[in-house]
Amino acid sequence: MALRDEYRRHSRPVLKTRRWQVLRQVILERDGWACVDCGTRRGRLEIDHVKPVRDRPDLSFDPGNLATRCSPCHTKKTRIECGHPEPSPERRAWSNAVTSLVADDATPDIRRKRCWTQ
């Protein structure tokens, strides 16, 4: 529990301000509405504090300390910052398998199948 308490959301007061909402749009436009790590433009894009607010609260609104990241890249970076170990090879293989299933276009569309049987 101590690790969780140590890394609680220090950025929450920053994220609730109007200043943050405007700055978020500026950073998204600066980064071309794409993740700076993987380049994806799909899904939810998050604005990440490169140096965490808990360590450097003075850089909370500094555009040089902000970067656009997709949710998986942001989660990966945050896990490393918090000292969590890398996922096991089995967990990584499972994640890759699920991702490939979701991306597979060969999956039949149930709605279309129902239309054929009616």
C-alpha positions in Angstrom: 0.0 0.0 0.0 2.9 2.4 0.7 3.9 2.4 -3.0 0.3 3.4 -4.0 0.2 6.2 -1.5 3.6 7.5 -2.6 2.4 7.7 -6.2 -1.1 9.1 -5.8 -2.4 11.6 -8.3 -0.4 14.7 -7.6 -1.4 16.1 -10.9 -5.2 16.1 -10.1 -5.3 19.8 -9.0 -3.4 20.8 -12.2 -5.7 18.9 -14.5 -8.9 20.5 -13.1 -7.9 24.1 -14.1 -9.1 26.0 -17.2 -5.4 26.8 -17.9 -4.7 23.1 -18.3 -7.6 22.6 -20.7 -6.3 25.3 -23.0 -2.7 24.1 -22.7 -3.8 20.5 -23.5 -5.2 21.7 -26.8 -2.0 23.6 -27.6 0.1 20.5 -26.9 -2.1 18.2 -29.0 -1.8 20.6 -31.9 1.9 21.0 -31.4 2.4 17.2 -31.5 0.1 16.8 -34.5 -2.6 14.9 -32.6 -0.3 11.8 -32.5 1.5 9.9 -29.8 5.2 11.0 -29.6 6.3 7.4 -28.9 4.4 5.2 -31.4 2.8 7.8 -33.7 -0.7 6.5 -33.4 -3.6 8.9 -33.9 -6.3 6.5 -32.8 -8.0 6.2 -29.4 -7.6 8.5 -26.5 -4.6 10.8 -26.5 -3.3 11.9 -23.2 -1.0 14.7 -22.2 1.9 13.4 -20.1 4.1 15.3 -17.8 7.6 14.1 -18.8 8.9 15.0 -15.4 6.1 14.0 -13.0 4.2 16.7 -11.1 5.1 15.0 -7.8 8.8 15.6 -8.5 8.7 18.9 -10.4 5.4 20.8 -9.6 7.1 24.0 -11.0 7.0 22.4 -14.4 3.2 21.6 -14.3 2.3 24.1 -17.0 5.6 24.2 -18.9 5.0 23.1 -22.6 8.6 21.7 -22.7 7.7 19.2 -20.0 4.5 18.0 -21.8 4.1 15.3 -24.5 1.2 13.7 -26.2 0.9 9.9 -25.6 -1.6 7.3 -26.4 -3.0 5.4 -23.4 -0.8 2.3 -23.7 2.4 4.3 -24.1 1.4 6.6 -21.2 0.7 3.6 -19.0 4.0 1.9 -19.9 5.9 5.1 -19.1 4.1 5.6 -15.8 4.6 2.0 -14.7 8.4 2.4 -15.2 8.4 5.7 -13.3 6.6 4.0 -10.4 9.0 1.1 -10.2 6.7 -1.6 -11.4 8.5 -4.5 -13.2 8.1 -5.1 -16.9 5.3 -7.5 -17.7 6.3 -11.2 -17.9 6.8 -12.8 -21.3 3.6 -14.8 -20.8 1.7 -11.6 -20.1 3.2 -9.8 -23.1 2.4 -12.8 -25.3 -1.2 -12.8 -24.1 -1.5 -9.0 -24.7 -0.1 -9.4 -28.2 -2.6 -12.3 -28.9 -5.6 -10.2 -27.8 -4.4 -7.2 -29.8 -4.1 -9.3 -32.9 -7.6 -10.7 -32.4 -9.0 -7.3 -32.2 -7.2 -6.1 -35.3 -8.1 -9.2 -37.3 -10.5 -8.3 -40.0 -11.5 -12.0 -40.5 -13.7 -11.9 -37.4 -17.3 -12.3 -38.6 -19.7 -9.5 -38.0 -22.6 -10.9 -35.9 -25.0 -8.2 -37.0 -24.4 -9.0 -40.7 -24.8 -12.8 -40.0 -28.2 -12.1 -38.3 -29.3 -10.2 -41.4 -28.5 -13.2 -43.6 -30.5 -15.6 -41.5 -33.7 -13.4 -41.3 
